[in-house]
């Protein structure tokens, strides 16, 4: 098994990792089945134009969705996101917003192709970002982490 990352609409901007490059990659590595782990079949069917990479993958591979309930995740995000209610929560929210912006800007500059997007460096940046985010909002992980894993892993 391999894990490939999609970068959404950035595929239109990254010259060497277009939607077609992503769609061709599993076949070039000898795979015939693709598990979609970032959205649900229901979300895809609502608007396939939002997921051109899935439409392209469906042409050549057996596609499986792992049963993600996107409404569940949206509710969790809304319930546990930091709301600016006082100086401390405002500071935390601003720091997290800055971290998201800086991380995205850095990675968009670094990503040149599928190898850089699917690299250990990219994974490390996301792990560090996640660790920082959890230190700022530990309730999110404590109250949702196990539930999210159980729900997202039902294949």
Secondary structure, DSSP 8 states (H G I E B T S, - for coil): -------GGGGGT-TBS-HHHHHHHHHHTT--EEEE-SS-HHHHHH-GGGGHHHHHHHHHSEEEE----HHHHHHHHHHHS----SHHHHHHHHHHHHHHHHHHHHHHHH--BHHHHTSHHHHHHHHHHHHHHHHH-HHHHHHHHHHHHHHHT--
